[in-house]
């Protein structure tokens, strides 16, 4: 589990650094990084809510775990 956790832990900050380096227009790198973190947070909230209130009751825990693994 540790190698996978380390790779996933390094993945998002690396992508944010890439996005901040390639920001278009007059945006500062901090603005691009803030947008990336905001999008990530909103996606995590929506995923947690939809899984708990929509997918689990309709599909069951086994199928939800299989869907997440896929």
Long-range contacts (C-beta under 8 A, 24 or more apart in sequence): 12-40
